[in-house]
């Protein structure tokens, strides 16, 4: 009988141990479950956050792309505008050059075909005459060097006052006049072979000294003619009367 009592408590303890172990396992399973779910939730949250961040980055990239488009459009527009401006400027420059009367390419040589010429005596200085050339053409014309003055049928041309050479070629706009002075005879009578002329021709030079500048002019002389001698000398073409009569 003592043996029986001892066996019963052992079976009870064994049963109790099994029950406790079962409860412990259940409790452990329940505890791990929430923690696993929590990590799953954290992972999901992290994934969502990453997704949001990715969307934001994509949006940023889109913005950057927009900026790129703006830059490209701006650069292209600027280049096009600059090119057109350059083209207009070039065209404008070409047109301006074509219409610029001071451009040597647009000027002609003054001569008897595009001017009127007079040759008249002056009171001072003595024994001088003034040649006046007026541009009657539509273009600017150049008076090169000095006039070639020939009285009657003379085969020689007078000398030139070299000190009267101007700094630049005299250019006449339409309607403007140029001048040259002519010393007919020495005031002290030292000249030789004096004679009276009834006619005169005025020749023009081209760009090269002594070259033919075109049609000559034949201005009228005073009715009594003009006396001259070996002192006959002319000035270079001048832009003012004072300069022409200075010598």
C-alpha positions as CSV (number, residue, x, y, z in Angstrom):
1,X,0.0,0.0,0.0
2,X,2.8,2.4,0.7
3,X,4.1,1.7,-2.7
4,X,0.8,2.7,-4.4
5,X,0.7,6.0,-2.7
6,X,4.2,6.9,-3.8
7,X,3.4,6.1,-7.5
8,X,0.3,8.3,-7.6
9,X,2.0,11.6,-6.7
10,X,4.7,10.9,-9.3
11,X,2.0,10.5,-12.0
12,X,0.4,13.7,-10.9
13,X,3.7,15.5,-10.9
14,X,4.4,14.2,-14.4
15,X,1.0,15.3,-15.6
16,X,1.5,18.7,-14.0
17,X,4.9,19.0,-15.7
18,X,3.5,18.3,-19.1
19,X,0.8,20.9,-18.6
20,X,3.3,23.5,-17.4
21,X,5.5,22.8,-20.4
22,X,2.6,23.1,-22.8
23,X,1.7,26.4,-21.2
24,X,5.2,27.6,-21.5
25,X,5.4,26.7,-25.1
26,X,2.1,28.4,-25.8
27,X,3.4,31.5,-24.0
28,X,6.6,31.5,-25.9
29,X,4.8,31.1,-29.2
30,X,2.5,34.0,-28.3
31,X,5.4,36.2,-27.3
32,X,7.4,35.7,-30.5
33,X,4.4,36.2,-32.7
34,X,3.9,39.8,-31.8
35,X,7.6,40.5,-32.1
36,X,7.7,38.9,-35.5
37,X,4.6,40.9,-36.5
38,X,6.2,44.1,-35.2
39,X,9.3,43.5,-37.3
40,X,7.1,42.8,-40.3
41,X,5.3,46.0,-39.6
42,X,8.6,47.9,-39.3
43,X,9.7,46.3,-42.6
44,X,6.5,47.4,-44.2
45,X,6.8,50.9,-42.8
46,X,10.4,51.1,-44.0
47,X,9.4,49.9,-47.4
48,X,6.7,52.5,-47.6
49,X,9.1,55.2,-46.5
50,X,11.5,54.0,-49.1
51,X,8.8,54.1,-51.6
52,X,7.8,57.6,-50.6
53,X,11.4,58.7,-50.8
54,X,11.8,57.1,-54.2
55,X,8.7,59.0,-55.4
56,X,10.2,62.2,-54.0
57,X,13.5,61.5,-55.8
58,X,11.7,60.7,-59.0
59,X,9.8,64.0,-58.6
60,X,13.1,65.8,-58.0
61,X,14.5,64.1,-61.1
62,X,11.5,65.4,-63.0
63,X,12.1,68.9,-61.8
64,X,15.7,68.6,-62.8
65,X,14.6,67.4,-66.2
66,X,12.4,70.4,-66.4
67,X,15.3,72.6,-65.6
68,X,17.3,70.9,-68.3
69,X,14.5,71.5,-70.8
70,X,14.5,75.2,-69.8
71,X,18.2,75.5,-70.2
72,X,18.2,73.8,-73.6
73,X,15.4,76.0,-74.8
74,X,17.1,79.1,-73.5
75,X,20.4,78.2,-75.1
76,X,18.9,77.4,-78.4
77,X,16.8,80.5,-78.4
78,X,19.8,82.6,-77.5
79,X,21.9,81.1,-80.3
80,X,19.1,81.6,-82.8
81,X,18.6,85.2,-81.7
82,X,22.3,85.9,-81.8
83,X,22.6,84.3,-85.2
84,X,19.8,86.4,-86.6
85,X,21.1,89.5,-84.9
86,X,24.5,88.7,-86.5
87,X,22.9,88.2,-89.8
88,X,21.0,91.4,-89.5
89,X,24.1,93.2,-88.4
90,X,26.0,91.8,-91.3
91,X,23.3,92.8,-93.7
92,X,23.0,96.2,-92.2
93,X,26.7,96.7,-92.4
94,X,26.7,95.6,-96.1
95,X,23.8,98.0,-96.8
96,X,25.5,100.8,-94.9
97,X,28.7,100.2,-96.7
98,X,26.8,100.2,-100.1
99,X,25.2,103.5,-99.2
100,X,28.0,105.2,-97.4
101,X,29.1,108.1,-99.6
102,X,32.5,108.3,-97.9
103,X,33.3,104.8,-98.8
104,X,36.0,105.0,-101.5
105,X,34.2,102.3,-103.4
106,X,31.2,104.6,-103.7
107,X,33.1,107.7,-104.8
108,X,34.1,108.8,-108.3
109,X,36.7,111.1,-109.8
110,X,35.7,114.7,-110.3
111,X,36.0,115.8,-113.9
112,X,34.3,117.8,-116.6
113,X,31.3,115.3,-116.8
114,X,30.1,115.7,-113.2
115,X,31.1,119.2,-112.3
116,X,30.8,122.8,-113.4
117,X,34.1,124.8,-113.6
118,X,34.8,128.5,-113.5
119,X,38.1,130.4,-113.7
120,X,38.0,134.0,-112.6
121,X,40.5,136.7,-111.7
122,X,40.7,138.0,-108.1
123,X,41.6,141.4,-106.7
124,X,44.1,139.9,-104.2
125,X,46.7,138.6,-104.5
126,X,47.8,140.3,-107.7
127,X,48.0,138.4,-111.0
128,X,46.0,135.5,-109.6
129,X,42.9,133.6,-110.7
130,X,40.7,131.2,-108.8
131,X,39.5,127.9,-110.3
132,X,36.2,126.7,-108.8
133,X,34.9,123.2,-109.3
134,X,31.3,122.4,-108.1
135,X,30.1,118.8,-107.9
136,X,26.9,118.6,-109.9
137,X,26.7,114.8,-109.8
138,X,24.8,112.5,-107.4
139,X,27.9,110.9,-105.9
140,X,30.8,112.2,-103.9
141,X,33.8,112.9,-106.1
142,X,37.5,113.2,-105.5
143,X,39.8,116.0,-106.7
144,X,43.2,114.4,-107.1
145,X,46.5,116.3,-107.0
146,X,46.3,119.6,-109.0
147,X,44.5,120.9,-112.1
148,X,46.3,120.7,-115.4
149,X,45.9,124.2,-116.9
150,X,46.5,124.8,-120.6
151,X,46.0,128.2,-122.2
152,X,45.1,128.3,-125.9
153,X,47.2,125.7,-127.7
154,X,50.1,125.5,-125.2
155,X,51.8,122.1,-125.1
156,X,53.2,122.6,-121.6
157,X,51.5,122.6,-118.2
158,X,52.4,125.1,-115.5
159,X,54.4,124.2,-112.4
160,X,52.8,123.4,-109.0
161,X,53.3,124.9,-105.6
162,X,54.4,121.8,-103.8
163,X,53.9,123.3,-100.4
164,X,50.2,123.6,-101.1
165,X,49.7,119.9,-101.1
166,X,46.9,119.1,-98.6
167,X,47.0,116.3,-96.0
168,X,44.3,114.3,-97.8
169,X,42.5,114.2,-101.1
170,X,39.7,116.8,-101.4
171,X,36.3,115.1,-101.6
172,X,33.2,117.0,-102.7
173,X,29.7,116.0,-101.7
174,X,27.0,116.8,-104.3
175,X,26.7,120.6,-104.4
176,X,30.0,121.3,-102.7
177,X,33.0,123.1,-104.4
178,X,36.8,122.7,-104.4
179,X,39.3,125.3,-105.4
180,X,42.7,125.9,-106.9
181,X,44.7,129.1,-107.2
182,X,46.6,130.2,-110.3
183,X,49.6,132.6,-110.4
184,X,49.5,134.1,-113.9
185,X,52.6,136.3,-113.8
186,X,55.3,137.5,-111.5
187,X,54.5,140.8,-109.7
188,X,58.0,142.2,-110.3
189,X,58.0,141.5,-114.0
190,X,60.7,138.9,-113.8
191,X,58.7,136.3,-115.8
192,X,59.4,135.7,-119.4
193,X,57.6,135.0,-122.7
194,X,54.4,136.8,-121.6
195,X,51.4,136.4,-123.7
196,X,47.6,136.8,-123.7
197,X,45.4,133.7,-123.8
198,X,41.8,133.6,-125.0
199,X,40.9,130.1,-124.1
200,X,41.8,127.6,-121.4
201,X,41.2,124.0,-120.6
202,X,41.3,122.5,-117.1
203,X,42.3,118.8,-116.9
204,X,41.8,116.4,-114.0
205,X,44.0,113.7,-112.7
206,X,43.1,110.2,-111.6
207,X,44.3,108.2,-108.6
208,X,47.8,107.9,-110.0
209,X,49.8,111.1,-110.5
210,X,49.7,112.3,-114.1
211,X,46.9,109.9,-115.0
212,X,43.8,110.9,-117.0
213,X,40.9,111.7,-114.7
214,X,38.3,112.0,-117.4
215,X,36.7,114.7,-119.4
216,X,38.4,118.1,-119.3
217,X,36.5,121.4,-118.7
218,X,36.7,124.6,-120.7
219,X,35.6,127.5,-118.6
220,X,35.1,130.9,-120.2
221,X,37.8,133.6,-119.7
222,X,37.3,137.3,-119.4
223,X,36.5,138.9,-122.8
224,X,39.9,140.7,-122.8
225,X,41.8,137.5,-122.4
226,X,44.3,136.6,-119.7
227,X,47.9,137.6,-119.6
228,X,50.4,135.1,-118.3
229,X,54.2,134.4,-118.5
230,X,56.7,131.8,-117.5
231,X,55.8,132.3,-113.8
232,X,52.5,130.5,-114.4
233,X,52.0,128.2,-111.4
234,X,49.0,126.4,-109.8
235,X,48.2,125.0,-106.4
236,X,46.9,121.6,-105.4
237,X,43.2,121.3,-105.1
238,X,41.9,122.8,-101.8
239,X,38.8,122.7,-99.8
240,X,38.7,126.5,-99.2
241,X,39.3,129.7,-101.2
242,X,41.7,131.0,-98.6
243,X,43.9,128.0,-98.9
244,X,43.8,128.2,-102.7
245,X,44.9,131.9,-102.8
246,X,47.6,131.6,-100.1
247,X,50.4,131.1,-102.6
